[in-house]
Each structure stands twice: as C-alpha cells, then as structure tokens.
Amino acid sequence: VRNAFISGAEQMRRNLYRSSFSPVIYEMKDCSVGIFNAEGDLLGQAPGLPFFLGSLGGTIRAVIAQKNVDIFHADDIWIVNDSTICGSHLNDITVFAPIFVRNKLRGFAGAKAHCNDVGAKDPGYVGDTTDIFQEGLRIGPTRIVDSGKMDKQIMDLIALNSRFPIAIVGDLMAEFTACRTGVECFKSIVDRYGWIQVSMSIDEIFRQAEELDRESVRLIPNGEYSSEGSLDNDGVTTEPVNVKVTVRINNDEMEVDLTGSSSQCTGSVNSGLVQTRSAIEQAFKFLVNPSIAVSGGNFRNLRTIVPKGTCFNPNETAPCLHYGPHLMLAMDLIIRALSSAIPDRTAAGHVGDSWNVTLVGEDENGLFLSGESLVGGWGAYQGGDGESALIHSAAGDFKNFPIETQEQRYPLRILKYGLREGSGGIGSWVGGKGIVKEYEVLSPCRLQLWFERVGTPSWGLFGGRDGAPPDVSVTIPGKKPKKIYKVNAMPIPVGTKILVKTGGGGGWGNPEENID
C-alpha cells in the first residue's frame, strides 16, 4: 500500500510534466505533487521540490480548518496561492482535489507549481516589493471546479491578471490533470485492497515512521544547540537579515526555536508559517532517517517555535516574493547547530541561495520572460567532498534550464557555462564547486538579479574553509563591467553581457589533513 501511494504520486508528476505549458515546470521541475488522507497527512509523494512537498499538506490542513470538510464535493478542484495560507510567494499556486470513496471523504490529491506571472507590479522575479499587494493576485481557498464543472469566470479572472494568460491557464489545467490522476490512483488502491485494509495499512505506515523518527532522535545527545547567520539584506533596505536557530533535544523529541531572528522584513524576505514549518521539517529529515520515504507519521516528535512578527511568521500583508533565502539559511543553521553532537550526520554550509537571473522584454513574438535559479557547490562532509553544481537542497528535484531551450525560446545567447574552479572551501574534504555562466542579450530587455550570501558565504566546519561567495558583473556595450548582485527591472541594451559565478560549498576538517 505504501508503494502504491508513491506510485500514484509518480503518475501525477508525469502527467503534470507532460501537460504543462511552461519550461519552468516541464524542464526545470518547479513543482511538486502528493496524495494525502482526509486530514491532510501525507500518504505518498513523488520527487519534487521539498519546499513544496512539506507545504502542500499544511495548505490542505489550513483550508480544512478554515472551510470545514463538509464543503467539499466529489469531483471538486480547489485553488489557493495566498501567502498566509500557503507560506510561499503568490506565483506558487496550489491546486487540490478531494477524494470520495463510496460518498465518504477519504483523502486529497494536491499539486503545487510555479507560474511565471500572477500580475505583480513588474513582470519577472520582482526584488523590491514592500507589501503583498505589489506581488500579484491573491487567491484565497476557491472552488474552481464544482462537482466536475469548471467555473470559467474564475479562470478568466486569473488569466486577465497575468501577462502570460495562455501559459497560466495551460499550467493550471496541467495541475488539474495531475490532481485528477491522483484521485483515480487513490480509488484504484481502495478497489484493489478494500478500505479497511488500506486504512489499517496507513495507520501502520504512520506508526512505523514515528517510531523510527523517535529512535533516531534518541541517538542525539540531550542538550541545547544553537547557531546564527545572516543574509546580506532584504532587497529594499541595507540591513542584514539575521537568523538564529536553537535546537533542543530531550530524549526522543526535538524542538527547533527561531526566537531571536529578524523581525518581519521591509523587503520580500518573509515566509508564511506553513512554509517555515516545511523548511524545518526538511532539515529534520536530512538528519533523521533521510533514506526512508516521508509520510504523515513523520515529524510527530518535532516541535517548532516561530514567534509572530518575525520574517518566518509575518503579518498577513507582508511581501513574500523572496521567501526562500532565509529559509535555506535556517535549514543550514539547524544542521550546523547539531554538528558538534552528530558530526557524522552533518555537512558544511552549501549553496546559500537560489541565485536568480531574470530577463524580461519584447521581441517579434511579444513579451518574453526568461528566469532561472542557478546551482552552486554543496558543503563537504565527514568522509567526502561536497557535490558540485547542484541546486539548493530545498529545491530537491529542480533542474537547470537547458541551454538549447533557453536560446531557442528567448533572445539571448549563452557564451560560457562550466564549473567555477577553486570555489569550494578547502579542508580534509573540499566543498563543491559553483558554476560560471555568461549571458549575452540579443534584444533590449530589463534585468532582474537576486544574489545572496555575498558577504556571508557558505561556511566550513571543523577547520574547513568557507566556500567562495557568488560574483556577478554586468557589462553594457561601451562601458566598464559593473558588480551588481540585486537589481529590479534594470534596462539593458542589445549586446549586454552578464557574467555570473555562483558560490562554492564549505570545506570540512583541517586542510592540512587533506584526504585524497
């Protein structure tokens, strides 16, 4: 039964990829899917963005709490993107379908995917928003398909608020298809085994997951462990964004406390509580039975403290477009905090950011938007060098943008793409390498950059050295190269070159004891 639910989620994922409209989904895999029980607890997931996977169930549970289960019908599909409920930015649209078996609600199938434009004040990955209303259309929990019939007025409203209406409708329909696939897979599992057997199996899956989590945490010495770090700024002010993590181990229970972190940011480095909890759960999973499939039985021995009014739990109107960087830092800090207690399970700092390059403009085909998140070096660990050229662990199955697709769809040329030699921190084991990528624009456009951890690169552990920070230079024809790390909607002419060097991972152990 366990594997049947996972297989069902895999089928959902395949259909989402096959039917989506935008490269951000079918090429870069900026999406996730899962099957859940009637309470919103996970039964099966496919590889995807762990950030999304953790928040999907939380979103469904939040909608249940707000609406009550009696409101759901068979063949419904619901849609929501509000940051207060989903935790991430408005571009990440969650779609889910209730699953009824013999007229009883037994579960949900859910999908979450990034849509390129939801009507923010500027197209692209806007870096200077100061409230949620500048970030696009907010959709509270809304029934968009009622008992099998789509509400065309709602879909038209969403399309009307996007600069890419055909793409957003196509991608949402792909999410609908994924959810319907999940519904049918769930029903086929019940048809095969019977509801009583399926229900008993779910209980046992959850029991095993909780027991294994508790056994693993029990092996960590009791105590309080803490770590602190910071981002360069929030994209609007020049103040650093501070993140403080305290981890408390008490026998088989773990508590993660974010008290002491920065207050709600003026810029968009904020995340809703559901997304914050998802990031903490992911860090927990890295350290606790990482090879075992996640289910609703996991994390029952994990308690979180996230004070209201911080960047991890802001007010309802806070901007959240760049919800990821401080969460990625918090995940790394949880691991660093526990490095003294369980050095064999931890690694040095890695990647540090999503490092976004976005180009927006018009060519003979109309408005275009080329956006991508870049890879970097992972931290070294006891026994091995860090991996090179990987996306941050929060993004999991996220893929790089194939150059062939990029050059075919958008007016740009990639001049250089390769590993950034020497960027990994040295140590007994060496941090992974970042990459070098150089763009040349072939049409006038506007440039958006978001590069974090320039001043606070990925740290080394146990005497290992820090990885190299990211580096970005923009060369406009006839002018000298200029270092730019964050910018929003900067006009650039034809022939402008953008040279990007992403950061390397931290080293592990004394460099003088380098082990070949």
Secondary structure, 3 states (H helix, E strand, C coil): CHHHHHHHHHHHHHHHHHHCCCHHHHCCCCEEEEEEECCCCEEEECCCCHHHHHHHHHHHHHHHHHHCHHHCCCCCEEEECCHHHHCCCCCEEEEEEEEEECCEEEEEEEEEEECCCCCCCCCCCCCCCCCHHHCCCCCCCEEEEECCEECHHHHHHHHHCCCCHHHHHHHHHHHHHHHHHHHHHHHHHHHHHCHHHHHHHHHHHHHHHHHHHHHHHHCCCCEEEEEEEEECCCCCCCCCEEEEEEEEEECCEEEEECCCCCECCCCCCCCCHHHHHHHHHHHHHHHCCCCCCCCCCCCCCEEEECCCCECCECCCCCCCCCCCHHHHHHHHHHHHHCCCCCHHHCECCCCCCCCEEEEEEEECCEEEEEEEECCECCCCECCECCCCCECCHHHCCCCCCCHHHHHHHCCEEEEEEEECCCCCCCCCECCCCCEEEEEEECCCEEEEEECCCCCCCCCCECCCCCCCCCEEEEECCCCCCEECCEEEEEEECCCCEEEEECCCCCCECCHHHCCC
